[in-house]
Amino acid sequence: MELAEHRVVVTGAASGLGAATAAHLAAEGSRVFLLDREASVAETAEGIGGGHALCDVTDEGSAQAAIAAAVEHMGGITAAVNCAGIAPAARVVGREGPHPLDLFRRVIEVNLIGSFNIARLAAAEMAKNAGEEKGVIVNTASVAAFEGQKGQAAYAASKAGIAGLTLPMARDLAGLGIRVCAIAPGIFGTPMLRGLPQEVQDSLAAEVTFPRRLGEPEEFARTVAFILRTGYLNGEVIRLDGALRMR
């Protein structure tokens, strides 16, 4: 399916990887519908000519309403890209005691359960489409799924869940003509990371094998577009990290 034929829902689309993905797909002719908890998603959507809705991906009712709004706006859904996520840092036992259980639960809720929530609802709409290939789901994992750092127990667990979800979800949805992939980005120059001091950014970039720089959100977006275009790509977790292997 060509990009101009796609009707795409993007979560976490107010900024960062989600905003870059929505903008790139819109520029390639896709219809896009942006979801985020932040009200600024309206401005982001307006800037690229897309639709939008406020959405808490962890809440079933909120997600159902958002997917329904996307269907109404675009006339259906052919792709869903899950970029919504959080990454608070906390050690299993830190200076203030054990890792707060509510924090661990919240990270799993947003990153893993939230992605699954949108994926399942979007897939149900994709199944209504005509043709052999009815849709594509792209979830966002992380290199932390494989090489989690100190303070990343919750985040790494959530992203490992995304990686582990990819193949069984692809197998579950194969009979409906829906493909499923995930991207595991390394260190990317999102607004949050670009807000760090330059010396910190430089030290992070120095860890990358080649090229020794931060990834650009546009590179993530182009990888999403590649997945949407490539019909034989399914059940795969793609590392997008400049051969970074975190110590």
MARKE-70969 format. One record per residue (C-alpha): z, y, x. Coordinates in nm, 2 decimals, m for minus. Layout:
BEGIN
R       z       y       x
R       Z       Y       X
...
//
This chain:
BEGIN
R       z       y       x
R    0.00    0.00    0.00
R   m0.10    0.34    0.14
R    0.17    0.61    0.17
R    0.00    0.83   m0.08
R    0.05    0.55   m0.34
R    0.43    0.53   m0.28
R    0.70    0.66   m0.50
R    1.01    0.67   m0.28
R    1.38    0.71   m0.33
R    1.57    0.83   m0.02
R    1.95    0.83    0.00
R    2.15    1.05    0.23
R    1.86    1.29    0.20
R    2.03    1.63    0.22
R    2.01    1.63    0.60
R    1.96    1.41    0.91
R    1.76    1.09    0.91
R    1.73    1.09    0.53
R    1.59    1.45    0.51
R    1.35    1.38    0.80
R    1.23    1.06    0.62
R    1.18    1.23    0.29
R    0.99    1.52    0.45
R    0.76    1.30    0.66
R    0.67    1.08    0.36
R    0.61    1.38    0.14
R    0.38    1.52    0.41
R    0.19    1.19    0.41
R    0.13    1.21    0.03
R    0.42    1.00   m0.10
R    0.61    1.11   m0.41
R    0.98    1.14   m0.30
R    1.31    1.16   m0.49
R    1.61    1.26   m0.28
R    1.97    1.14   m0.35
R    2.29    1.28   m0.19
R    2.64    1.37   m0.27
R    2.59    1.72   m0.13
R    2.45    1.99   m0.35
R    2.23    2.10   m0.06
R    2.00    1.81   m0.15
R    1.85    2.04   m0.41
R    1.73    2.29   m0.14
R    1.60    2.01    0.08
R    1.40    1.86   m0.21
R    1.26    2.20   m0.31
R    1.14    2.26    0.04
R    0.92    1.94    0.04
R    0.82    1.94   m0.33
R    1.04    1.64   m0.42
R    1.28    1.56   m0.70
R    1.65    1.52   m0.65
R    1.98    1.41   m0.80
R    2.34    1.41   m0.70
R    2.45    1.06   m0.64
R    2.76    0.87   m0.51
R    2.60    0.55   m0.39
R    2.94    0.37   m0.41
R    2.96    0.44   m0.79
R    2.77    0.21   m1.02
R    2.72    0.46   m1.30
R    2.62    0.74   m1.06
R    2.37    0.52   m0.89
R    2.22    0.39   m1.22
R    2.18    0.75   m1.35
R    2.02    0.85   m1.02
R    1.77    0.56   m1.02
R    1.69    0.63   m1.39
R    1.62    1.00   m1.30
R    1.39    0.89   m1.01
R    1.19    0.66   m1.25
R    1.16    0.94   m1.50
R    1.05    1.19   m1.23
R    0.80    0.97   m1.05
R    0.70    0.72   m1.31
R    0.85    0.43   m1.12
R    0.97    0.33   m0.77
R    0.78    0.15   m0.50
R    1.02    0.21   m0.21
R    1.38    0.28   m0.14
R    1.52    0.40    0.19
R    1.89    0.39    0.24
R    2.02    0.66    0.49
R    2.35    0.75    0.33
R    2.64    0.67    0.56
R    2.96    0.78    0.72
R    3.10    0.72    1.07
R    3.46    0.81    1.11
R    3.63    0.69    1.43
R    3.96    0.50    1.44
R    4.10    0.23    1.67
R    4.24   m0.09    1.52
R    4.58    0.03    1.66
R    4.60    0.39    1.76
R    4.86    0.65    1.85
R    4.96    0.69    1.49
R    4.97    0.31    1.42
R    4.73    0.06    1.27
R    4.38    0.16    1.14
R    4.42    0.31    0.79
R    4.30    0.03    0.55
R    4.17    0.29    0.31
R    3.94    0.43    0.58
R    3.81    0.09    0.67
R    3.74    0.02    0.30
R    3.57    0.35    0.25
R    3.33    0.30    0.54
R    3.23   m0.05    0.40
R    3.20    0.10    0.05
R    2.96    0.38    0.16
R    2.75    0.21    0.43
R    2.72   m0.15    0.31
R    2.81   m0.16   m0.06
R    2.64    0.17   m0.13
R    2.32    0.05    0.04
R    2.33   m0.27   m0.16
R    2.40   m0.09   m0.48
R    2.09    0.13   m0.45
R    1.87   m0.16   m0.32
R    1.95   m0.39   m0.61
R    1.89   m0.12   m0.87
R    1.57    0.00   m0.71
R    1.45   m0.36   m0.67
R    1.49   m0.41   m1.05
R    1.26   m0.12   m1.11
R    1.01   m0.23   m0.84
R    0.99   m0.57   m1.01
R    0.82   m0.40   m1.31
R    0.53   m0.28   m1.09
R    0.19   m0.44   m1.10
R    0.02   m0.60   m0.80
R    0.11   m0.86   m0.54
R    0.33   m0.62   m0.34
R    0.56   m0.44   m0.58
R    0.80   m0.26   m0.34
R    0.97   m0.22   m0.01
R    1.34   m0.16    0.07
R    1.44   m0.01    0.41
R    1.81   m0.01    0.50
R    1.97    0.17    0.79
R    2.17   m0.04    1.03
R    2.27    0.08    1.38
R    2.29   m0.05    1.74
R    2.67   m0.05    1.67
R    2.60   m0.36    1.46
R    2.54   m0.54    1.79
R    2.73   m0.33    2.05
R    3.01   m0.15    1.87
R    3.22    0.10    2.07
R    3.59    0.17    2.08
R    3.69    0.33    1.75
R    3.39    0.18    1.56
R    3.55   m0.13    1.41
R    3.47   m0.01    1.05
R    3.14    0.14    1.13
R    3.01   m0.16    1.33
R    3.13   m0.40    1.07
R    2.94   m0.21    0.80
R    2.62   m0.19    1.00
R    2.65   m0.56    1.10
R    2.66   m0.63    0.73
R    2.34   m0.44    0.68
R    2.17   m0.64    0.96
R    2.30   m0.97    0.81
R    2.19   m0.86    0.46
R    1.82   m0.82    0.56
R    1.69   m1.17    0.57
R    1.87   m1.31    0.26
R    1.77   m1.01    0.06
R    1.41   m1.05    0.17
R    1.42   m1.41    0.07
R    1.58   m1.33   m0.27
R    1.32   m1.07   m0.35
R    1.01   m1.25   m0.21
R    0.93   m1.40   m0.55
R    0.92   m1.05   m0.70
R    0.68   m0.92   m0.43
R    0.94   m0.70   m0.26
R    0.98   m0.67    0.11
R    1.31   m0.58    0.29
R    1.36   m0.45    0.64
R    1.62   m0.25    0.83
R    1.61    0.00    1.12
R    1.89    0.00    1.38
R    1.88    0.34    1.54
R    2.05    0.43    1.86
R    2.16    0.78    1.95
R    1.97    1.02    1.74
R    1.96    1.40    1.74
R    2.10    1.45    1.39
R    2.25    1.79    1.30
R    2.60    1.64    1.35
R    2.52    1.52    1.70
R    2.32    1.84    1.79
R    2.63    2.03    1.71
R    2.81    1.88    2.01
R    2.83    2.06    2.35
R    2.51    2.02    2.55
R    2.69    1.84    2.83
R    2.81    1.58    2.58
R    2.45    1.54    2.45
R    2.32    1.50    2.80
R    2.58    1.23    2.88
R    2.48    1.04    2.58
R    2.11    1.07    2.66
R    2.18    0.94    3.01
R    2.29    0.61    2.86
R    1.94    0.54    2.72
R    1.71    0.32    2.93
R    1.39    0.51    2.86
R    1.31    0.78    2.76
R    1.64    0.93    2.86
R    1.69    1.16    2.56
R    1.82    1.15    2.21
R    1.60    1.00    1.94
R    1.43    1.25    1.71
R    1.48    1.20    1.33
R    1.10    1.23    1.29
R    1.08    0.91    1.50
R    1.30    0.73    1.25
R    1.09    0.87    0.97
R    0.77    0.74    1.13
R    0.92    0.40    1.17
R    1.00    0.40    0.80
R    0.64    0.49    0.73
R    0.52    0.21    0.96
R    0.73   m0.04    0.76
R    0.59    0.08    0.43
R    0.23    0.05    0.56
R    0.27   m0.29    0.72
R    0.26   m0.56    0.46
R    0.34   m0.85    0.69
R    0.66   m0.70    0.82
R    0.95   m0.85    0.62
R    1.31   m0.96    0.68
R    1.33   m0.78    1.02
R    1.59   m0.55    1.18
R    1.40   m0.31    1.41
R    1.60   m0.16    1.70
R    1.49    0.20    1.76
R    1.69    0.29    2.06
R    1.49    0.34    2.38
R    1.63    0.00    2.50
R    1.98    0.13    2.49
R    2.25   m0.13    2.52
R    2.59    0.02    2.47
R    2.85   m0.06    2.73
//
